[in-house]
Amino acid sequence: MGNARGVRRDFAALEQRRFEGLKLLRQGFNQSEVARRIKVCSQTVSRWARTVSQEGEKALRAAGRAGRKPLLDAKQRQRLVARLLEGPEKLGYETPLWTCERVAHLIDQEFGVGYHAGHVWKLLRQLNWSPQRPAGRALERNEEAIREWQRKTWPAIKKKPKKKGVRLSSSTKAD
């Protein structure tokens, strides 16, 4: 079933629950009663009992982190954030925008670690960086002229609704 999205597993609590189940089994409770008490399915308790009989208690210990280890350690991530804050112009790019391709290039150049540009956003999210879209506005934009156009020109050329008048239908024509 798993955890809700964004909720991390508490490996210590899971280990504690496994050992609590083992303790209840050793006290003489059957597997279904142990499952009810610690709120897991009976197949899980059965698997724990089989594992303990085959490999011993140490097999119920937490296995450690799940998944692949990160390619950049904490120190390298801090250095990456510092480099990102310097801006892409310092790396030789013409515009002050970080793209995933540019960040992947920076990581490869700085740390010798190859990240696919399509996965860089995951790393950036872990670093609390969010995607931003620049406002597509011209540098020559004249805000005062735009306000003037919106206030005067636009109302003059905007279509006006037809006047609401009384329409006579053929059945109500005057004789």
C-alpha positions in Angstrom: 0.0 0.0 0.0 2.8 2.4 0.8 2.8 5.9 2.2 0.9 8.9 1.0 2.7 11.0 -1.6 5.5 13.0 -0.1 5.5 11.1 3.3 8.8 9.4 4.0 9.0 6.0 5.6 10.1 5.9 9.2 12.5 2.9 9.1 13.2 3.0 12.8 9.4 2.7 13.5 9.1 -0.1 11.0 11.9 -2.0 12.7 10.4 -1.4 16.1 7.1 -2.8 14.9 8.8 -6.0 13.5 10.5 -6.6 16.9 7.2 -6.0 18.7 5.6 -8.6 16.6 8.4 -11.1 17.3 8.1 -10.4 21.0 4.3 -11.2 20.8 5.0 -14.4 18.9 7.5 -15.5 21.5 4.8 -14.8 24.2 2.7 -17.4 22.6 0.2 -15.4 20.5 -0.7 -16.8 17.2 0.2 -15.0 14.0 -3.3 -13.6 13.3 -3.6 -12.2 16.8 -0.1 -10.6 16.5 -1.2 -9.1 13.1 -4.4 -7.6 14.7 -2.5 -6.1 17.6 0.2 -4.4 15.6 -2.1 -3.6 12.7 -0.4 -5.5 9.8 -1.7 -8.3 7.7 -1.2 -11.9 8.9 1.0 -12.7 5.8 3.4 -10.1 7.0 3.7 -11.7 10.5 4.1 -15.1 8.8 7.0 -13.7 6.7 8.6 -12.3 9.8 8.4 -15.6 11.6 9.8 -17.5 8.6 12.7 -15.0 8.3 13.6 -15.2 12.0 13.5 -19.1 11.8 15.8 -19.1 8.7 18.1 -16.2 9.3 17.7 -15.1 13.0 16.6 -11.9 14.6 19.2 -9.8 12.9 17.2 -10.3 9.6 14.4 -8.1 11.1 16.8 -5.1 11.5 16.3 -2.1 9.3 18.1 -2.6 6.0 19.1 1.1 5.7 18.2 3.5 3.0 16.1 2.3 0.1 17.1 3.1 -3.4 20.2 4.3 -5.1 22.7 6.5 -3.3 22.8 10.1 -4.5 25.6 11.0 -7.0 26.4 14.2 -5.2 27.1 14.3 -1.5 25.9 17.1 0.9 29.0 19.2 0.5 28.9 19.0 -3.3 25.2 20.0 -3.3 26.1 23.1 -1.2 28.8 23.9 -3.7 26.3 23.4 -6.5 23.8 25.9 -5.0 26.6 28.4 -4.6 27.5 28.0 -8.3 23.9 28.3 -9.3 23.6 31.5 -7.3 26.6 32.9 -9.3 24.4 32.7 -12.4 24.9 31.1 -15.8 26.7 34.1 -17.3 29.7 33.1 -15.1 29.8 29.7 -16.9 29.8 31.5 -20.3 26.1 31.6 -21.2 24.7 34.8 -22.7 21.4 34.8 -20.8 20.8 34.7 -17.0 18.5 31.7 -17.2 19.3 28.3 -15.8 17.9 25.4 -17.9 18.1 21.8 -17.0 20.7 21.3 -19.8 22.8 24.1 -18.4 22.6 22.7 -14.9 23.6 19.3 -16.2 26.6 20.8 -18.0 27.6 22.7 -14.8 27.4 19.5 -12.7 29.5 17.6 -15.3 32.1 20.3 -15.5 32.3 21.0 -11.7 31.9 17.5 -10.2 32.5 15.1 -13.1 29.1 13.5 -12.6 26.9 13.0 -15.6 23.2 13.8 -15.0 20.6 13.5 -17.8 19.1 16.9 -18.4 15.6 15.3 -18.0 16.4 14.3 -14.4 18.2 17.5 -13.2 14.8 19.0 -12.2 14.6 16.2 -9.5 17.9 17.3 -8.0 16.9 21.0 -8.2 13.6 20.2 -6.4 15.6 18.5 -3.6 17.7 21.7 -3.3 14.4 23.7 -3.0 14.8 25.3 -6.4 11.5 25.7 -8.3 11.0 26.0 -12.0 10.5 29.6 -13.1 9.4 31.0 -16.4 10.7 34.4 -17.4 8.1 37.0 -18.4 8.4 37.3 -22.2 8.6 41.1 -22.3 10.7 43.3 -24.6 13.5 45.3 -23.0 12.2 48.3 -24.9 8.7 48.0 -23.4 7.2 51.4 -22.5 4.8 50.8 -19.6 3.3 54.4 -19.7 2.5 54.0 -23.4 0.8 50.7 -22.7 -1.3 52.2 -19.9 -2.3 55.1 -22.1 -3.4 52.7 -24.9 -5.4 50.6 -22.5 -7.1 53.7 -21.1 -7.9 55.6 -24.3 -7.3 53.8 -27.5 -8.7 50.4 -26.6 -12.1 51.6 -25.3 -12.5 53.6 -28.5 -11.9 50.7 -30.8 -13.6 48.0 -28.7 -16.9 46.7 -30.0 -19.8 48.1 -28.2 -22.9 46.0 -27.6 -25.9 46.8 -29.7 -28.5 49.0 -28.0 -31.2 47.1 -26.4 -34.4 48.2 -27.9 -38.0 46.9 -27.9 -38.4 44.6 -30.8 -41.8 44.0 -32.1 -42.6 40.5 -33.2 -45.0 39.8 -36.0 -47.7 38.9 -33.6 -47.6 42.2 -31.8 -47.4 44.5 -34.8 -49.5 47.6 -34.5 -52.5 47.7 -36.9 
